[in-house]
Amino acid sequence: MEIIEKALADGRSTLSESESKQVLNQYNIPITKEILATNAQELDQAVQEIGFPLVMKGCAADLAHKTESGLVKIDIRDAQEAREAFESMMSKMDSADKGVLVQEMVKGKRELVVGLTRDPQFGPCVMFGLGGIFTEVLEDIAFRVAPITKADALDMMAEIKGKKILEAIRGMEAADKDMLADILVAVGKLGEENQAVSEVDINPLILTGGKPVAVDALVVLAN
């Protein structure tokens, strides 16, 4: 894949969020509607196309903790607020490839995590569990060695302690487990087909109307 090859040629160890999601999109993993803006004109065009409310995030290959760095702003509701956020974020980044992701605001209260890690012994392993802040707190996750089947993916969903979050609860629709299974299978395939990828982190994968959408993603490359 050109994105991965270019990053390796540049000596980089990670892809930006925008690049990471482009890779996911190639594997039919649903991602947020978003546009990368690098100047005021691109920002105005992106805002018109995405529409309010929206989310804006600083975007560069070397950004690890966007929220802590003041590089994430949610629920932006007008052009003036978008321009101020853009200028603030661009001033906080030094990278030559810096930009701001203008992103649709995905509504959903249930956050999941899907990932891939390359084990020295077993090779690419697929991960699934509770996402958002709960990933590190609860560590409620399941693993399988890739390649995985749809049946394997469904078993992973049934394995986590918080599996009831996938059911219809409190007026929220049941998760589309078929779509979730396709995502897990695709992440395993991504790891198998791209030896240069050492990690994939999709967190959060938000359920909106029961449908999973990758809201944030990071692809880490092997040294």
N, C-alpha and C positions, 0 to 999 in steps of 0.2 A: 504494500500500500504506500502510495506516494507520501502521505502525511508522515508515516512512521520513518520511511527512508530518509526524508528531508531532515527530520529531527535528529536522527542518528548521525547524519552527515554533518550537522551543526554541532555535534558533541553534546546534545541534550539528553537528560535522563527522564524527563517527563514531557507530556503533551499538555498544552493549555486546556482549559475546560472546553473551549470551542472546538479545538482539534479532537479532543477525546470523544466529544459527542458526535463529531463527523464520522469517526471510526465506528462508534456504536450504530449509527444510522445505516452504515454499510451492511450491518448484520441484522437489519430490520428491528432494532430495539427502539421503541418509541421514546423520543426526546422532546423537550420543550421547543415551542416555536421561538426562535431567537435570531438576532442579527448582531454581528460584531461591528461596532462603530469606532473609528479611529480619529474622526474629526467632527466638527459641528454639523456640517452638511449631512454626513452619514447618520448622525444622531437623529436629525429631524426626519429623515426618510425612514429610519427604523421605527421611531415613535409612531409615525403615521401608519406604518404597516402593521405593527404589533397591536397598538391600541392600549388604552388605559383600562384598569390599573395594570402596572407592569413592575418588573424587578430589574434592577441594574446591578451588574457585578464587574469589578475590575478583572481583566483577563490578560494573562501572560503566562508563559511556560514555567516561570520560576516562582509563581505564587502558590503558597501552601495554605496559609491561614487567612483567607479573604475577610471573614467576619471580624476577627480580632484586629485586622488592619484598617477597619473602616471602609472596606471595599465592597460591601454589599448593602443595598438599600431596597426595601420592599414596599409594596403598596404605593407606588408613585402615581399621582393622579392628574398631573398637568404638565405642560411643556416647560414652564419655568422651573419647576421642581426637578425635572429631568435634566435640564441644562446645568443647574447648580450641582447635581449629583455627578454629572459627567466631568465637569471641570475639577471638582474636588478629587475624584478618583484618579483622573489622569495626572494630577499634580503629585499624587502619592506613589506613583510607579516610575521606575527608572528604566525598565526594559525597553529595548529597541522595538520589540514586537507588541508593545502594550496597546490595549484597547479596552472598550467597555462593552460587555454583552448586554443587549437590550432584550429582555426575555418576558414572555407571557407569564402572568402570575397564576400558577396552578393551585387550585383550591382543593384541599383534602387534609383530613386530620390523621390519616394513618400513613406512617412512613416505614419503608422497608429498606433493606440493604441487599445488594447483589454484588458479588465480587469474584475475582480470580486471583489466585496466588500460585506462583510456580515453585513447587517443592523440589529440592535437589534430588530426592529419591523417587517420588511419585509423578513428577511433572506437573502440568497444570491442574489445579483443583478449584472447583466452583464452590462458592459460598452463598448462603441465603439466610436471612434472619430479620430481626427487628432493627429498624434503621433510625436515623436522626440521632438525637442525644442518647438514645437507649442502646445503641450499638456497643459502646464502651462500658456503659453502666451495667447492663443486664447480661451482655455476652450470650444472648440467646440466638445461636447460629448453628447451621448444619453445613457439613462439607461432603463433597463427592469428588472423586478423581475423574477428570475428563478423559474421553468423551462421555457425556451422560445422555440418557434417553428421556423422553417425556415422562415415562413412569418413574425414573430416578428423581426427576424434578418434583413430581407430585409427592413422592416419599419425603423429600427434603422439607416441603411445606408442612407435612403432617408431623414432622419430627420436632419442630421447635415448640417450646413450652407455650409461647404466646400465639399458637395457631388459630385461636378463636378470633383474633383480630382480622382474619381473612373471611370470616363469616358475616352475614348481614346482622349488624348490631346498631342500636340506637338510631334507627332511621337511615343508616348508611347501607348502601348496596354491598352484597357479597363481592369479594375480589374475583376478577376474571382469572381463575386458576389456569385456564388454558393459555392465556396470554403470558402469565407469569412463567409457566413451564417453558414456553417458547423462548422467553428471554434467558432463562437459565441454560437451556440447551445452546443458544446462540453465543453466550459468554464462553462456554466451554469450547465451542468451535473456534471462536476468536483466538483463544489461547493456544489451541492446537495448530492453527494455521499461521500464526505469527510468533515465531520463536523469540523475536526481539521484545515481545511484551512480557514483562515479569509480573505485573500486577494490574488489575482493573478494580476500581472502586466506584460503584454507583450508589451514592448515598447523599440525599435520600432518593428512593424510588417511591413516589407518592401515588396513592390510590385516589383517583378522582372519578367519582361515579363508578367505582369498582375497577376502572381501567388503570393499569400501571403506567407511569410516565417518569423517565429519568430526568430529574430536576438538576442534579449536580453529578459530575463524573470526572474521574481522573485516571489516566492511563500512564503507568510507570514503565519505563524501558529498561532492559537489561544492560548492564555495563559492558 
